[in-house]
Amino acid sequence: MTRRKTLTSAVVMVAAASLAACSSGSTSSGAAAGTPQSGGTLVMARADEATSLLPSVPTDNASIWIIEEIYDTLTVPAQDGKDVQPSLATSWTQSADKLSWTFHLRKDAKFTNGSPVTSADVKFSIEQNQAKDAPFSFIDSIITKIDTPDAHTVVFHTAQPWAPLPADMALYANSIVPKNYGGKSATAFAQHPIGSGPFKFDSWTKGSSLKIVKNTAYWKKNTPRLDSVEFTVVPDSNTRSTQLSSGQIQINEYPSNSSIQSVQKTPSLQVSTFPSSEVDYLGMNTKRKPLNDLNVRKAIRLAIDKKAILKSVYYGHGTIAGSYLSPTSWAHDASIKSTPYDLASAKAALAKSTVPQGFSTTITIPSGDQNASGEAQLVQSDLAKIGITLKIKTLDPSAIVTAKHAGNYDMAFGLYTTDIVDPDEIARFAGTFTGGVHTVYTWFDSAKMNQLAATGSSASDQGTRKKAYDQMQQIIDDNVPFIPLFYVPGIYSYSQKVGGFRPGATGNYFLERAWLAH
């Protein structure tokens, strides 16, 4: 869902120009030459460390993309993100009055401790995500009651008709865990989690690496092919690039844009782009003065030269953003365009504010991140032209997460992706105060946004839903709690030995399909 910029995927591919810009000299399918093989350990280096493996707790992609390998959900997004497919549930139907959904579970799924997956486990799992302190409780808040008429049937009753529910059940936070955490406390369970997914938890050395191993009893036969996957934590983008070139790792998760050309020229390596709902943005803490002033936020938006950033930092790998909802979603409002770079208008907006002569503020970026550093320097230069002194503050990635959660920052880059094929999740996550992270840590609160989100989720026809989402996008554009900067495809650099690696449009890695040539 969220990730820091190096730093929280919907229905169609990102703009073709964005994909083409990144895929020269590479394969966009992510398939290595040769026949799929079994065995081996895949090592993926990433800038961020997972925060928790308890499904109902985290909002960061570093956690989410591991959780999706350890646990199963009732449904799963299709590879292209266009619909949901069966997983632990083999089928589902909505009642005639549209106030309940019945899911039928497969009978051959087991947790890695050997116990079967039952409706009681499903009921317990969803109830954990309904807890008030769960960041994604808003997704399941519509569920008023869960019935389990037998071991393989679950009935969800909803307060009103709820179109997104099958898609909601594919959310990582709705992953199925054993009832009562298998007799453990939530804390103890999180330290050694048990799921029914293609991989099972093996070990976690905090600050260094996390390892998952093949679940030999996985219900989907002949998967996964890999023996294990190791996620190493390497914050410095240069170091990750070096490790890939030397063969220490096989996949560099989100390489720095400056390294892509070099990778493309290396015969043993490749770079691929994948459809993604990623929206990169600049967030502003609207609780803090003078960023609580709308005219200040408008001035900042007008003063930022997005074209220059896209060219010099992103190397053209993306498209300039308008609406806060990605073009990959059917709910995207294409009529909302990016605010053009206009210093005269920026100065005029600042002149109307509470700080007409300018002010000093900070932007917090993660240490070791080339992309964020270059981007911050350009924004610093842009804002200086209208009298805003921007100080660049670097923090360890984990410290940035803590600061954002506490609202202890002025400005920061970020990005979000959706985890399900329905726009409901991301429209609320990024657009509402009650969406889990206080409008992506900007603390912007709008009762109208909550109203519209409810309409968008509950209406039975897509036309009515689209109107509600259009209004939500306009409110964000009018109030500028954050500035959508770019729509970006998923970019990965990796060894030619890697086959079958093809992240889904919703971000799922589907590592059970990946393999290594020996």
C-alpha positions, -999 to 999 in steps of 0.1 A, spaced: 0 0 0 26 25 10 63 25 5 91 50 9 105 65 -22 135 49 -38 108 57 -17 2 20 3 -29 -16 -90 -60 -18 -104 -76 -27 -137 -56 -17 -167 -20 -11 -177 -3 22 -171 2 45 -200 21 29 -228 46 57 -230 55 51 -194 61 15 -200 80 20 -232 103 45 -215 116 18 -192 116 -14 -211 141 -7 -237 166 -36 -239 145 -56 -214 116 -80 -213 83 -67 -199 71 -102 -192 98 -109 -167 106 -143 -181 141 -156 -183 152 -179 -211 149 -216 -207 125 -241 -191 111 -235 -156 131 -253 -130 126 -263 -93 148 -255 -63 171 -227 -53 169 -196 -31 158 -163 -46 174 -133 -29 156 -100 -32 172 -68 -19 149 -40 -8 153 -6 8 127 -12 35 122 -37 62 88 -52 70 72 -38 101 49 -67 110 37 -101 96 4 -100 114 -20 -93 86 -42 -68 104 -13 -46 115 9 -31 87 3 -7 59 37 -8 42 44 -27 11 76 -42 26 53 -62 49 24 -66 26 43 -83 -2 57 -109 22 23 -114 39 8 -123 5 33 -151 2 28 -166 36 -10 -164 39 -40 -170 16 -70 -148 12 -105 -159 2 -100 -143 -32 -70 -131 -51 -65 -104 -77 -60 -116 -113 -25 -111 -127 -38 -82 -148 -58 -67 -120 -91 -68 -139 -110 -91 -116 -108 -114 -86 -102 -151 -88 -108 -180 -64 -83 -188 -37 -94 -202 -4 -129 -196 -16 -140 -216 -46 -172 -195 -53 -193 -167 -38 -228 -153 -44 -247 -123 -32 -282 -127 -17 -313 -115 -35 -317 -86 -11 -280 -78 -16 -273 -76 21 -252 -108 24 -224 -126 6 -219 -164 9 -184 -179 3 -177 -216 -2 -143 -227 10 -120 -253 -7 -117 -285 14 -80 -292 7 -64 -262 22 -43 -266 54 -22 -243 76 15 -251 78 9 -265 112 -12 -292 96 -47 -281 107 -74 -276 80 -86 -241 70 -122 -238 82 -150 -212 83 -141 -206 120 -106 -194 110 -121 -171 84 -145 -156 109 -117 -150 134 -94 -135 108 -119 -110 95 -129 -100 130 -92 -91 137 -93 -67 109 -125 -52 122 -108 -41 154 -108 -3 158 -70 -1 160 -66 -21 127 -56 4 100 -77 -13 74 -108 -18 97 -126 6 74 -126 -21 47 -146 -45 68 -166 -21 89 -196 -27 66 -198 -63 78 -224 -65 106 -223 -103 113 -204 -134 101 -222 -168 101 -204 -201 97 -232 -226 90 -206 -254 84 -169 -258 82 -167 -247 46 -193 -220 43 -190 -184 54 -218 -158 52 -210 -121 55 -240 -99 64 -236 -62 54 -252 -31 67 -261 -21 32 -255 -35 -3 -217 -37 -8 -204 -42 -43 -166 -44 -34 -169 -73 -9 -154 -100 -31 -125 -77 -40 -122 -67 -3 -116 -103 6 -84 -103 -15 -69 -76 7 -38 -87 25 -53 -75 58 -80 -101 53 -55 -129 51 -67 -160 69 -49 -170 101 -57 -199 125 -86 -193 149 -73 -177 181 -38 -175 164 -35 -212 170 -35 -208 208 -9 -180 208 -11 -143 216 -11 -120 187 24 -109 196 38 -144 198 20 -154 166 35 -124 147 70 -136 157 65 -170 140 33 -167 118 13 -196 104 -5 -194 71 -18 -215 43 1 -198 15 27 -211 -9 55 -202 14 59 -205 52 79 -183 76 114 -195 84 134 -168 101 137 -130 106 169 -112 116 157 -77 122 176 -51 102 192 -77 80 170 -103 63 137 -123 64 134 -158 50 104 -178 38 106 -214 26 85 -236 3 52 -249 18 54 -285 6 18 -291 16 4 -262 -4 -30 -269 -18 -21 -256 -53 -1 -286 -66 34 -282 -81 39 -248 -66 60 -230 -55 90 -240 -76 115 -221 -54 129 -238 -22 130 -204 -5 130 -166 -8 152 -143 12 144 -106 16 175 -86 25 173 -51 38 198 -28 19 187 9 22 215 22 0 204 21 -37 240 20 -49 248 -10 -27 218 -29 -40 229 -22 -76 264 -35 -68 250 -66 -52 229 -74 -83 259 -70 -106 281 -92 -85 254 -119 -82 248 -116 -44 212 -109 -51 189 -119 -79 163 -91 -77 167 -54 -68 133 -42 -56 129 -7 -71 163 2 -84 174 38 -85 164 53 -119 200 63 -125 211 27 -125 187 14 -152 207 23 -182 238 5 -168 217 -26 -160 203 -27 -195 238 -28 -209 248 -58 -188 241 -91 -206 235 -111 -174 209 -86 -161 176 -72 -172 151 -44 -163 114 -49 -166 84 -27 -161 50 -40 -149 15 -25 -148 11 -7 -115 -13 17 -98 16 35 -81 11 72 -75 41 91 -62 32 122 -42 45 150 -20 26 150 13 22 181 36 13 179 73 -18 201 74 -18 201 112 13 223 111 15 260 104 18 274 78 10 242 59 -25 243 73 -30 273 51 -46 263 17 -29 292 -1 5 280 11 -2 245 -2 -14 259 -35 17 280 -38 39 250 -33 20 230 -59 24 258 -85 61 263 -77 72 227 -84 85 219 -118 73 183 -123 86 181 -158 121 188 -146 118 162 -119 104 136 -142 133 142 -166 163 144 -142 152 121 -113 128 97 -129 146 96 -162 112 98 -179 99 66 -162 64 77 -155 38 103 -164 29 135 -147 -1 130 -123 -34 149 -121 -60 131 -100 -50 112 -69 -66 80 -83 -43 62 -108 -53 59 -145 -52 22 -139 -86 24 -121 -120 28 -138 -127 55 -112 -99 78 -124 -111 112 -134 -91 122 -164 -105 157 -164 -84 166 -134 -51 178 -149 -18 185 -133 -14 220 -121 12 237 -144 45 251 -132 38 288 -127 61 309 -105 41 341 -109 9 323 -98 28 306 -70 40 340 -57 4 354 -59 -10 324 -40 17 329 -13 9 366 -11 -27 357 -1 -15 334 27 -6 340 63 31 341 54 32 364 23 70 369 28 78 332 28 88 308 56 111 279 65 101 243 66 116 208 62 112 179 39 121 145 54 136 118 31 151 84 38 189 80 40 206 63 12 179 70 -14 193 86 -45 159 93 -61 145 110 -30 176 131 -25 177 143 -61 140 151 -60 142 169 -27 170 191 -40 149 201 -70 119 209 -49 142 229 -26 154 250 -55 119 255 -68 105 267 -35 134 290 -29 122 310 -59 91 320 -41 106 327 -7 102 293 9 134 279 26 132 241 25 156 222 47 163 186 38 163 162 67 173 126 64 162 98 86 165 60 87 135 45 68 120 30 100 123 64 117 104 80 89 75 55 93 74 64 130 75 101 123 47 99 97 24 79 121 30 105 148 25 135 125 60 146 134 72 160 101 64 189 77 67 175 42 77 142 28 76 122 -4 55 90 -5 36 67 -27 7 44 -26 -6 15 -46 -39 -3 -43 -41 -39 -31 -75 -49 -46 -91 -45 -80 -119 -22 -67 -113 15 -63 -129 15 -28 -97 7 -9 -74 34 -24 -101 61 -27 -105 59 11 -70 51 21 -55 80 3 -85 103 4 -101 100 39 -90 107 74 -107 74 85 -89 54 57 -62 40 80 -34 65 78 -51 99 81 -52 108 44 -18 94 38 -3 111 69 -14 146 58 -41 148 86 -66 163 62 -101 156 74 -133 160 54 -167 148 63 -178 151 27 -150 127 16 -163 101 41 -199 106 27 -188 102 -9 -166 72 0 -197 55 15 -217 62 -16 -190 50 -39 -188 17 -20 -225 10 -15 -241 20 -48 -250 -9 -70 -243 7 -104 -209 18 -115 -222 51 -129 -233 63 -94 -201 50 -79 -180 69 -105 -198 102 -98 -189 98 -61 -153 90 -68 -151 119 -93 -162 143 -65 -136 128 -41 -108 134 -66 -120 170 -71 -120 177 -33 -84 165 -30 -74 186 -60 -91 217 -45 -77 213 -10 -42 201 -18 -33 180 13 -8 163 -9 4 168 -45 1 138 -68 34 140 -88 37 110 -111 20 78 -122 48 52 -122 51 16 -135 66 -11 -113 103 -12 -122 126 -41 -112 162 -50 -121 171 -86 -118 193 -115 -130 186 -133 -163 185 -165 -142 151 -154 -128 121 -167 -146 84 -163 -140 88 -131 -120 58 -109 -129 43 -87 -102 5 -83 -106 -12 -50 -113 -22 -48 -76 14 -53 -65 12 -90 -56 45 -107 -63 30 -142 -70 64 -157 -61 50 -192 -63 53 -188 -101 89 -177 -100 119 -199 -106 157 -198 -109 178 -213 -137 207 -233 -122 
